[in-house]
Amino acid sequence: QVQLVESGGGLVQPGGSLRLSCAASGLTFSSYAMSWYRQAPGRERELVAGITSLGISTNYADSVKGRFTISRDNAKNTVYLQMNSLKPEDTAVYYCNAVFKYVKSVNYWGQGTQVTVSS
């Protein structure tokens, strides 16, 4: 059974930092591209950042470029999202997503972790 478990969310002041983690189990982690999405109340889920299966390439939403960094440790089956210079508009539930690199329709979601940026 595939599980993606996010952690690291919480309440932080504007300008602060958080690091999210997503621990995967039940899959061959190095065969999956990993992404972070977020969904704010009343808004659609949006892609925040993605990283290829071996960590060679990354991509970011324009709104987080220069502030967020996605990385992965295939030995630990974990993907990270380092979030710096956080803004109130970054407040959302953040979800981890895994997509099998050979069959794109095979994908999994975590349960989400809440990030709240407020003074």
N, C-alpha and C positions, 0 to 999 in steps of 0.2 A: 504494500500500500504506500503510495506516494504521499509524503507530507512536506509542506513548506511552512516553517514556523518563524514568523517575524518577531523581533524584539528590539528594544532600544528607544521606543517612542516615549513621549512625555510632554511635560510643559516646560517651555524655555522662553526666555525673554528675547525680544528683537535684538538681532546682532549676535545671538548665541549660536552654539553648535550642538549637534546631536549626531550620533552614529547609529544607523539602523543595521541590523543583521538579519539574515534569512538563512536558517539552517535547513538543508534538504536531506531527505532520507527516502529510501525505496526506489531510487533511480540512479542511473549512471550519470552523475553530476556533470562530468566533463563532456557529455554529449548534448548538453542543453545550453542554449543561449538564455541568459537571465536578464530580467528587467525589473525596474521599480515603476509602479504606477501610483497615482494618488487620486483621491476623490474627495472633494470638498462638498459640504451640504448644498444640495440644490444644483450641483454641477455634474457633468459627465466625468467618468474616469478618464484620466489622461496619462500618457507616457511621460515619465520623468527622466529616466536614463536606462540604457541598455548596454550589455557587454556580451561579446561573442563567447562561444563555448570554451575557448582556450585563453580568453582574456586579451586577445590581440587587438581588438577594436572596441571602441565605445561610442555611444552617441547620447546626446542630451537635448532636452527641451530648451528652447531659447531662454525661457524664464529662469533657468537654473544654471546655465553655463557660467563657469568661473566661480561658482559658489558650491556646487555639489560635485562629488567624485564617486563614481561607482568602481568597485573592484571585487575580485573574487579570489578565493583560496580553494582550489580544486582538491587539495589534500584534506581540507576540513569540510568539504561539501557546503561551503558557505559563501554567500554574496553579501557585500556591504554597500551602504550608501552613507558617505560622509557628507554631512550638511553643515555648511558654514554660513555666516552672515544671514542667518534666518530672518525672514520677514513675516509679518502677520498673514500675508497672502499665501504662505507656504502651509498654513494650517489645513490639515486634511487627514484622512485615513490613508496610510501608505501600504500598498500591497506588493508582494513579491510574485513574480510570474516566471515560469520555466517553459521554454518551447524546445521540443526535440528538434535538433538541427536537420534531421533527415526527413521528418514528417511534421510539417508545421502545424497540422491540426492536432497533434498530440501536445497538449499544454496543460499546465496546472497552476493553481492560484493558492496563495496563502490566505490566512484569515484576516490579515490586516493589523496594523498598529497605529494608534492615534498619535499624531504630532500636533501640538497646539503651541503657537507662537503668540505670546501676549505679555504685556507688562502688567 
